[in-house]
């Protein structure tokens, strides 16, 4: 059975390029993914980070959806503490009306930024995450308001005739339990490098309660993958993202450097990259991804590939599609 494949695009700006260059590359990636048969592409929300091209998923989603035809476009995700649930519901109801059947809404509970920027974004006390998810479900028509609820008379504009699927994102059992209790699909952020994917996804399935939105568990796992024609080439390109993650772990400024420069700067230093990343030639990638999908039981694989060379990035996604289609 062919594995359902999707793309995660964090819009990291490669060294020497601009945000405009990166966003143009995102369009190219979306079109490439659509041609290769990928199911969806999600974009992320981060703030106060000079190395990223954008922090407003709905805006980039509208741009990408207008420039593709079949690919589902979504947020991976909207950081819900930064936003009023009604505002998110209306943004995504509008996207769903413009692009019927092609919009996903993934939400997370982190700020996607530092404490100062989080305070600047919120301007008021943030909802707790479970409450915000419940409100968002109700505004999108996925659950009923309790009798007498003060928001019960509010109409979402435009009215969500076919609301976008609401996914809970997480890298721990917290998100899994919330998604299961709410009867929502769950996306596990394995590319973060922490958490036990096998245990977390099994917990979600075991505790899932059917809802108006979903009658059985549905899971997705995001994985960092760098594929190339040889192991040596793959490891070389992967060094760019490996260096970024090492510098983030050390609290240092980061940039997505060209592969050769990243290899030189790493100098063999141990990094947190290898624990969850899949890097190698087609055979290696097929074997490692196959084992991961079998052990976790995930329904869908979302690939995160951030390398400096855009041609190498597109080639990596093509190789993943090829080897996963072959089984």
Buried (B, 14 or more C-beta within 10 A) or exposed (E): EEBBBBBBBBBBBBEEBEBEBBBBBBBBBBBBBBEBBBBBBBBBBBBBBEBBBBBEBBEBBBBBBEBBEEBBBBBBBBBBBBBBBBEBBBBBBBBBBBBEEBBBBBBBBBBBBEEEBBEEBBEEEBBEBBEBBBBBBBBBBBBEBEEEEEEEEBEBEEEBEEBBBBBBBBBBBBBBBBBBBBBBBBBBBBBBBEBBBBEBBBBBBEBBEEBEBBEEBBBBBBBBBBBBEEBEBBBBBBBBBBBBBBBEEEEEEBBBBBBEBBBEBBEEEEBBBEEBBBBBBBEBBBEBBBEBBEEBBBBBBBBBBBBBBBEBBBBBBBBBBBBBEEE
